[in-house]
Amino acid sequence: MSTSSSVTASTASTPPVPPAPLLGEGVPLARMPAHWMLARLGKKVMRPGGLTPSLQMLDALAITAHDDVVDMWPGLGVTTERTLAANPRSYTAIERGRAENARVERVLHGPNQRSIVAPAHKTGLADDAASVIYGEALLTLEPAKRKAATIAEAVRLLRPGGRYGIHELLLTPTSLSESAKDDIERVLTTVLHVLARPLTADEWRRLLEDQGFEVDVEQTGRLLLLDIPTFLSDEGVWGSTMFTARCLAHPSVLPRIAEIWTTFRRYRDNLGSIMMTAHHA
């Protein structure tokens, strides 16, 4: 009898674990950063060029069972699942908040798989902790100094010969004037409700090379985030239908989605996607 009472008292004294917050909890959908809004509406692939460049990046990185992988800002876990299918020796996700972290943890099941909340430029992981690091739609949302600091952190974490991959928003052409770049940044930041400073291909390459990386693969393409055929391909018919249904159930988001789509169309000759993989000596 006393043992039962003791167990009951012990259990009762353990505070419940609070549920992880939802992305953008407490913020109206129409006012959220665009990637949070789209995720809450059900979009799973949130990459500038769609899923295809992400899969090409993973192919180029050639992850095997001997690799220790660090995934910076995995987002909704689509790329994470493809990485885990390669059965790396270990997988560590770096996320920026508890809500994002909770999403990633849903697909982590192995003993050497974990997700931690930390700044991408200051992860707290040990030197030489990884053989492969990648990040997607991460550096685009960082100011110039933070871009460089995040890549420097990747250098610190990578062992000699380690591989690094990015999939980011591209400015084109490379001859684009500084005033045009500033105008695009201003409009994107206003429309997306988050800082967005894409770079030209030369600038992205220089950013990696300045930190000692040698670029192995570079591929550019169109901005396909809200391209309808790509949307259907990435999300599937059911996912696309559910996204549309949620939009209709929350009509306040429709003008915002229309504004984002119109902005992407307005700058269709100046915005694209870029995927790079590189190695560090």
Secondary structure as GFF3:
##gff-version 3
##sequence-region A 1 281
A	DSSP	alpha_helix	2	13	.	.	.	ID=ss1
A	DSSP	three_ten_helix	29	31	.	.	.	ID=ss2
A	DSSP	alpha_helix	34	40	.	.	.	ID=ss3
A	DSSP	alpha_helix	51	61	.	.	.	ID=ss4
A	DSSP	beta_strand	68	72	.	.	.	ID=ss5
A	DSSP	alpha_helix	78	85	.	.	.	ID=ss6
A	DSSP	beta_strand	90	95	.	.	.	ID=ss7
A	DSSP	alpha_helix	98	105	.	.	.	ID=ss8
A	DSSP	beta_strand	113	117	.	.	.	ID=ss9
A	DSSP	beta_strand	130	136	.	.	.	ID=ss10
A	DSSP	three_ten_helix	139	141	.	.	.	ID=ss11
A	DSSP	alpha_helix	144	157	.	.	.	ID=ss12
A	DSSP	beta_strand	158	171	.	.	.	ID=ss13
A	DSSP	alpha_helix	178	192	.	.	.	ID=ss14
A	DSSP	beta_strand	199	200	.	.	.	ID=ss15
A	DSSP	alpha_helix	201	209	.	.	.	ID=ss16
A	DSSP	beta_strand	213	222	.	.	.	ID=ss17
A	DSSP	alpha_helix	228	249	.	.	.	ID=ss18
A	DSSP	three_ten_helix	251	253	.	.	.	ID=ss19
A	DSSP	alpha_helix	254	266	.	.	.	ID=ss20
A	DSSP	beta_strand	271	280	.	.	.	ID=ss21
###
